[in-house]
């Protein structure tokens, strides 16, 4: 299909009226939307007089639209309850407990019943472990357990259970 002067004139008129490239292509017939866009570009036609989008038809409301007002802040349950300050745990011992022979617990002398809280820089010669008696079933003493294991923020929250594992099927 060739662009004749008549078709170019119709294209120019429809473009100025605000029709979309698809609508113009349907009107002209035998031409695609992309062909219309290319011709408009080559002709250097400027923007349209009207927007190509049809106006939205709103519902048949007879009353006037509501006026927006500033939302009032709502009090939540968290704000309603007084917040009690949580007492910080006592500070853990900074100095390691010496062993009966006067030395401190090191990687070579640490035992299962001793607190394994590291004290100092592992790259330094004075690095040691706490060495106090550990809490039953824990690797640290009572003071270091309070530091290592912080209580949950939400009370009563249970950890999510993992979904049951499906058995692995082997293809033989």
C-alpha positions as CSV (number, residue, x, y, z in Angstrom):
1,X,0.0,0.0,0.0
2,X,1.4,3.4,-1.0
3,X,0.8,6.6,0.9
4,X,-1.2,8.8,-1.5
5,X,-1.7,12.5,-0.9
6,X,-5.4,11.8,0.0
7,X,-4.4,9.2,2.6
8,X,-1.7,11.4,4.1
9,X,-4.3,14.2,4.3
10,X,-6.7,11.9,6.2
11,X,-3.9,10.7,8.4
12,X,-3.0,14.3,9.3
13,X,-6.6,15.3,10.0
14,X,-7.3,12.3,12.2
15,X,-4.0,12.7,14.1
16,X,-4.9,16.3,14.8
17,X,-8.3,15.2,16.1
18,X,-6.6,13.1,18.7
19,X,-7.3,9.6,17.3
20,X,-4.8,6.9,18.2
21,X,-2.6,5.2,15.7
22,X,-4.7,2.0,15.9
23,X,-7.9,4.0,15.3
24,X,-6.4,5.7,12.3
25,X,-5.2,2.4,10.9
26,X,-8.7,1.0,11.1
27,X,-10.1,4.1,9.5
28,X,-7.6,4.1,6.6
29,X,-7.8,0.3,6.1
30,X,-5.0,-1.8,4.6
31,X,-2.4,-0.2,7.0
32,X,-1.0,-1.2,10.4
33,X,-0.7,0.8,13.5
34,X,3.1,0.7,13.2
35,X,2.9,2.0,9.6
36,X,0.8,5.0,10.9
37,X,3.3,5.7,13.7
38,X,6.2,5.6,11.2
39,X,4.4,8.0,8.7
40,X,3.5,10.4,11.6
41,X,7.2,10.4,12.6
42,X,8.4,10.9,9.0
43,X,5.9,13.8,8.5
44,X,7.0,15.4,11.7
45,X,3.5,15.8,13.0
46,X,3.5,17.4,16.5
47,X,1.4,16.5,19.5
48,X,-2.3,16.2,19.3
49,X,-5.1,18.7,19.9
50,X,-7.0,16.3,22.1
51,X,-5.9,13.3,24.2
52,X,-6.4,10.0,22.4
53,X,-7.9,8.3,25.5
54,X,-11.7,8.3,25.7
55,X,-13.1,9.9,28.8
56,X,-14.0,7.5,31.6
57,X,-17.6,7.2,32.3
58,X,-18.2,7.4,36.1
59,X,-21.0,5.9,38.0
60,X,-24.4,7.6,38.1
61,X,-23.8,9.4,41.4
62,X,-26.3,12.1,42.2
63,X,-24.8,13.3,45.4
64,X,-21.6,15.3,45.6
65,X,-18.4,13.4,46.3
66,X,-17.2,13.2,49.9
67,X,-14.8,15.7,51.2
68,X,-11.6,14.1,52.5
69,X,-10.7,14.9,56.0
70,X,-7.6,14.3,57.9
71,X,-7.6,10.8,59.4
72,X,-7.7,10.7,63.2
73,X,-4.9,8.7,64.8
74,X,-6.3,5.6,66.4
75,X,-5.0,4.2,69.6
76,X,-3.7,0.7,69.3
77,X,-3.4,-1.9,71.9
78,X,0.4,-1.5,72.1
79,X,0.0,2.2,72.9
80,X,-2.8,1.6,75.4
81,X,-0.7,-0.6,77.7
82,X,1.9,1.1,79.8
83,X,5.4,0.1,78.7
84,X,7.4,-1.3,81.6
85,X,11.1,-0.8,81.3
86,X,12.9,-4.1,81.1
87,X,15.7,-4.4,83.6
88,X,19.0,-5.1,81.9
89,X,20.7,-8.3,82.9
90,X,23.6,-7.9,85.3
91,X,26.8,-7.3,83.3
92,X,28.8,-10.5,82.7
93,X,32.1,-11.0,84.3
94,X,34.8,-9.3,82.3
95,X,37.7,-11.2,83.9
96,X,38.2,-14.9,83.4
97,X,38.2,-17.2,86.4
98,X,41.7,-18.6,87.0
99,X,42.0,-22.4,87.1
100,X,43.2,-24.1,90.4
101,X,46.8,-24.0,89.0
102,X,46.5,-20.2,88.5
103,X,46.3,-20.2,84.7
104,X,43.3,-19.3,82.7
105,X,41.1,-21.6,80.5
106,X,42.5,-21.9,77.0
107,X,41.5,-23.9,74.0
108,X,43.7,-26.7,75.3
109,X,42.5,-26.7,78.9
110,X,38.7,-25.9,78.5
111,X,36.4,-28.7,79.6
112,X,32.7,-29.5,79.2
113,X,31.7,-28.1,82.6
114,X,33.4,-24.7,81.9
115,X,31.9,-21.5,80.4
116,X,33.2,-21.2,76.9
117,X,32.7,-17.4,76.6
118,X,35.7,-16.0,74.8
119,X,37.5,-13.1,76.4
120,X,39.9,-11.0,74.5
121,X,41.2,-11.2,70.9
122,X,42.0,-14.7,69.6
123,X,45.1,-13.4,67.8
124,X,46.6,-12.1,71.1
125,X,48.6,-14.2,73.6
126,X,46.3,-13.2,76.5
127,X,43.2,-14.7,74.9
128,X,41.2,-17.0,77.2
129,X,37.7,-18.3,78.1
130,X,35.6,-17.4,81.0
131,X,36.1,-20.8,82.7
132,X,33.3,-20.4,85.3
133,X,30.9,-23.3,85.9
134,X,28.5,-23.5,83.0
135,X,24.7,-23.5,83.3
136,X,23.2,-27.0,83.0
137,X,22.9,-28.0,79.3
138,X,24.4,-24.7,78.1
139,X,27.9,-23.8,76.9
140,X,28.1,-20.6,79.1
141,X,27.8,-19.6,82.7
142,X,24.6,-17.9,84.0
143,X,25.8,-14.4,83.3
144,X,27.0,-15.1,79.8
145,X,23.8,-17.1,79.0
146,X,21.8,-13.9,79.8
147,X,23.9,-12.0,77.2
148,X,23.9,-14.7,74.6
149,X,20.3,-15.7,74.7
150,X,18.0,-12.6,74.7
151,X,14.3,-13.2,75.4
152,X,11.8,-13.0,72.6
153,X,10.3,-9.6,71.8
154,X,6.8,-11.0,71.5
155,X,5.5,-13.0,74.4
156,X,3.5,-16.2,73.7
157,X,4.9,-16.4,70.1
158,X,5.6,-20.0,69.2
159,X,8.2,-20.8,66.6
160,X,6.7,-21.9,63.3
161,X,6.7,-25.6,62.8
162,X,8.6,-26.8,59.8
163,X,6.4,-28.6,57.2
164,X,6.8,-32.4,57.2
165,X,9.5,-33.7,54.9
166,X,8.4,-35.7,52.0
167,X,10.2,-38.9,51.5
168,X,12.8,-38.9,48.7
169,X,12.0,-41.1,45.8
170,X,14.8,-42.8,44.0
171,X,14.3,-43.8,40.4
172,X,15.8,-47.3,39.8
